[in-house]
Amino acid sequence: MSTWRPRPLLVQTDDAHGGRWTSLRTPEREWLWCNPAAPAAARTAVRPGDAFIDAGGVEECFPTLRGTLDHGDVWSQAWTTEGPGRASVRTGALSLRRSLSVQDEAVIAAYEVTGPPGAHVLHAVHALLDLSPAARLLVPDAPPVTVLDQPAPGRSVRTTWPDGAGVPLDALGPDDGTARCAVVATDRLDVLDGADRLSLRWQVVRGTGPVSLVVWRNLRGWPQAAPYRSVGVEPLLGAAADLATASAGETGVLDADGRLTWRLTLTAHREG
């Protein structure tokens, strides 16, 4: 009978270029995908206000995921390194601070947002993973799902996991020419790929607001001119992708002291 053994995770970031996570690995594998069509030089040359470059890895999307600016403001800025695993960045009246640590073989990403009391924010940890076609995305129960830009751009379909408006969000498989972006009402995800499992858990610690998961399942369905394959799993502070159009109760809200904190925990296991 096989068992799942904990495996140590190591994380690397590039604070000078948006605080991007460039590696999340165990001794057996690298979990993060790198886009071969996005040269490293193009990503490092980005300046605030530039169009998003889909380089892969993990991008910090704050204070919005979609909208203006697309993927937020801070992915294109230089972050200030404050010590081992600690960095911060500002956008307008808001400040985002991240502390990355390894505890009992888990990677803990602790985030603190400061700014005007009552300010509304969204924050997506935009992780693009290097997965085989056999990989599965496991979410417990059948939580509500909002599939964005279906059946047409600007519209949405409300359904339940794992339905992605006609495609299975939990299964990848070979390229099928589809692309789906969906917001899933959950605070946990297990990614199963062969003998490896990556588990993600996240929660608000201080302040108010929901958490959810954005799934980007692109099996050569986007962009139209030159489609490629990419799979994103994005723990989200909030329950909407665009801060400008989010409804009441769909954003994180800073408390009376102008603070909000939330935490993401990642663990890895291998079967054998």
Buried (B, 14 or more C-beta within 10 A) or exposed (E): EEEBEEBBBBBEBBBBBBBBBBBBBBEEBEBBBBBEEBEEEEBBEBEEEEEBBBBBBBBBBBBBBBBEBEBBBBBBBBBBBEEEBBBBBBBEEBBBBBBBEEEEBBBBBBBBBBBEEEBBBBBBBBBBBBBEEEBBBBBEEEBBBBBBBBEEEEEBBEBEBBBBBEBBBBBBEEBEEBBBBBBBBBBBBBBBBEBBBBBBBBBBEEBEBBBBBBBBBBBBBBEEEEBBBBBBBBBBBBBBBBBEEBEEEBBBBBEEEBBBBBBBBBBBBBEE
